Amino acid sequence: MTTYTNGVSLNAKRYNDKLLLNVKTSGHPSDMDFESITPKLEAALYTIHSPYAGLLVDISEFEGWSMKSAWSEFLLSQRLGGEFNRIAIYGKSRWQNRFIRVISWFISADIKVFKRKKEATDWVMSS
C-alpha cells in the first residue's frame, strides 16, 4: 500500500489567453488544507485576468477526508466553481466519481472525470 503526503497544492499557468489552475490533493487533506488553498486560488483567478479559466483537479493520490474537510471542499467548490469554464478531474477510483457527480449538480462549469491525466489536460484546455 502506498502512503501519500497529506495536503493540497496549486499550480497556475497561463497559455496565451487561457488560465489553467492545477490543484492536487494527496493522502487525507484536512479542512485547514482547503482553507489555506482558497486565498491562493482566488489570487490566481482574480489577478491573472483571462477570458478562459480551466481547473484540473488531480485526485490520483487522494485517499479520503474527514466530514469537516469534505464540507470545506464543498464550500470552496460553491464559492469558486462558477469562475471556471471547464473542470477536469483526474482520478482512478469509482467512489471519487460518484462524489464528483454530486458536486457537479451545484457548479455551472462543465465537469468531466478522466482516468488519464493527458486526456484531462487536453479536454480542460480545449474550448
ABEGO torsion letter per residue (X at the ends): XBBBBBEBBBBBBBBEABBBBBBBBBEBBBAAAAAAAAAAAAAAAAABBBABBBBBBBAAABAEBBAAAAAAAAAAAAAAAAABABBBBBBABAAAAAAAAAAAAABABBBBBBABAAAAAAAAABX
